[in-house]
Structures are given as C-alpha cells and as structure tokens.
Amino acid sequence: MIHGIVATQWVPQLKATRAMVIDNAASTNEIMRQSMKMACPAGVALSVIDIDKAVANISVQKYASQKVFCVFRSIETAYKLWKAGVEIPALNLGDITQNSGETTVLGKTVRINPEEKKMLKEMNDAGVKITVRFSISDQEINVADLLK
C-alpha cells in the first residue's frame, strides 16, 4: 500500500508529513508493516493502524498539526471510516483492478463492483469529492456522473 508511486509521487507532491495506512490486516502483519516503513519517504511519519484506532486517533485530533495522506486497501475501509464520523473531503481511487464479474469502469485503473458503487455514491451524494487518478501527473477524473 506504500509503494513506488505513493512513496515517490503522492506523498512528496502533496507535502504530507504522515502517511497513514488504514487496514485491519496490515496493522497486525509485522512483515507488511516493516516493508511499508522501508518504502516510506525519509522525514515522513508512518502509521499502519486498524479502522478503530484511526477513528479514535482522528477523533481526538492526534494528527491535527500534520498533513496526513491516508491509504486504504479497499473502498469499504474508507467508507467505514467515513461512516464512523471521520470527515473525508475527497477520496481518490488509484488502483482498483481486482474486481471481476459485474463492474463499473471509472478509469483505466479502477473497476468497482456494485457494492462499492453504492458506497461511493452515498459518499459522493453527501459531498465527498470522488476522483480517479493513478499517478499524480494523470488528469483527475471526477466520477460523480459515473456513479449514477
């Protein structure tokens, strides 16, 4: 989840001071945690935490003085965080290609299933800006119309 494009493009270009991976499985997998730590740019703090800890930490404004770049393994995780009351002003979908069967194509690297589409539509309808952009140099695609 912290890999080449995230570490070399997104985090530096957005001037993030913390990369936060929010994923229940990764938060308890020491090998994954260590590999993400090695990939994280120098000078950028890294958190690999589960949804509950993310909600708790954000709720008490633990990261208020930092510019945090959040990475999710799935749309469902971002949706759960949002449903728990964490403000997500914008959500970019970078690479979601594991879906098969009935999918909606939102961009060259994003195919969502019907349940993900429902979650994204709810978030979009509530004012969360949903975009598709794999690399920071790619043109941003606002997918509001594709979620109807």
C-alpha positions in Angstrom: 0.0 0.0 0.0 3.0 2.3 0.5 4.8 1.6 -2.8 6.7 3.3 -5.6 4.0 5.7 -6.8 2.7 6.6 -3.3 6.2 7.0 -1.9 7.8 8.8 -4.7 4.9 10.9 -6.1 1.8 11.3 -4.0 3.4 11.8 -0.5 6.1 14.2 -1.6 4.0 16.2 -4.1 1.2 16.7 -1.5 3.9 17.6 1.1 2.4 15.0 3.5 4.1 14.8 6.9 2.5 11.5 7.7 1.5 8.5 5.6 -1.4 6.6 7.2 -2.3 3.1 6.1 -5.7 2.2 7.5 -6.1 -1.5 7.2 -7.1 -4.1 9.7 -4.9 -6.9 8.2 -1.8 -4.8 7.6 -2.0 -3.3 11.1 -1.2 -6.8 12.6 1.2 -8.1 10.0 4.7 -7.2 11.0 6.3 -8.1 7.7 3.9 -5.7 5.8 4.5 -3.0 8.4 8.2 -3.2 8.1 8.1 -3.2 4.3 5.9 -0.1 4.2 8.3 1.5 6.8 11.2 0.9 4.4 9.2 2.4 1.4 8.0 5.5 3.3 10.0 8.6 2.3 12.6 9.9 4.8 11.2 12.5 7.1 7.6 11.3 6.7 6.0 9.6 9.7 4.1 6.3 9.1 1.1 4.9 10.8 -0.2 1.4 10.0 -3.4 1.1 12.0 -6.8 -0.5 12.0 -10.0 1.3 11.5 -10.9 1.6 15.2 -7.6 3.1 16.1 -7.8 5.5 13.2 -11.3 6.7 14.2 -10.1 7.1 17.8 -6.9 8.9 17.0 -8.5 11.2 14.4 -11.5 11.9 16.8 -9.1 13.3 19.5 -7.2 15.3 16.8 -4.0 13.4 17.3 -2.8 14.4 13.8 -4.3 18.0 13.8 -0.8 19.6 13.3 0.2 17.2 10.5 -0.7 16.9 6.8 -1.9 13.2 6.6 -2.1 11.2 3.4 -4.4 8.2 4.0 -4.1 4.9 2.1 -6.8 2.3 2.1 -6.7 -1.2 0.7 -10.3 -1.1 -0.1 -13.2 1.3 -0.7 -15.0 -0.5 2.1 -12.4 0.6 4.6 -12.6 4.3 3.5 -16.4 4.0 3.7 -16.4 2.5 7.2 -14.1 5.3 8.4 -16.4 7.9 6.9 -19.5 6.2 8.4 -17.8 6.3 11.8 -17.8 10.1 11.5 -14.3 10.9 10.2 -14.5 13.7 7.7 -13.2 12.7 4.3 -13.4 15.8 2.0 -12.0 13.9 -1.0 -11.3 10.3 -1.9 -9.0 9.5 -4.9 -9.2 6.0 -6.3 -5.8 5.0 -7.7 -5.8 1.3 -8.5 -8.8 -1.0 -8.0 -8.4 -3.7 -10.6 -9.0 -6.9 -8.7 -12.8 -6.9 -9.3 -14.3 -9.3 -11.8 -17.8 -10.0 -12.8 -20.2 -7.1 -12.9 -18.2 -3.9 -12.6 -18.4 -0.3 -13.5 -15.3 1.2 -15.1 -14.4 4.6 -13.6 -11.0 4.9 -15.2 -8.2 2.8 -16.8 -7.1 1.5 -13.3 -10.4 1.5 -11.5 -13.2 -1.1 -11.8 -15.7 -1.1 -9.0 -18.3 -3.7 -8.0 -22.0 -2.9 -7.3 -21.5 -2.7 -3.5 -18.5 -0.3 -3.9 -20.5 1.8 -6.3 -23.3 2.1 -3.7 -20.8 3.2 -1.0 -19.1 5.7 -3.3 -22.5 7.1 -4.4 -23.5 7.6 -0.8 -20.3 9.4 0.0 -20.5 11.5 -3.2 -24.1 12.4 -2.5 -23.0 13.6 1.0 -20.4 15.9 -0.5 -17.2 13.8 -0.6 -15.4 14.5 -3.9 -14.6 11.1 -5.5 -11.9 11.1 -8.2 -9.8 8.7 -10.2 -6.1 9.4 -10.7 -3.4 6.7 -10.6 -0.4 8.9 -10.7 -0.3 12.5 -9.5 0.7 13.5 -13.1 -2.5 11.9 -14.5 -5.5 14.1 -15.2 -8.0 14.0 -12.4 -11.4 12.4 -13.3 -14.3 13.4 -11.2 -16.6 10.4 -11.2 -19.8 11.9 -9.8 -21.7 11.3 -13.1 -20.4 7.7 -13.4 -21.9 6.8 -10.0 -25.5 7.4 -11.0 
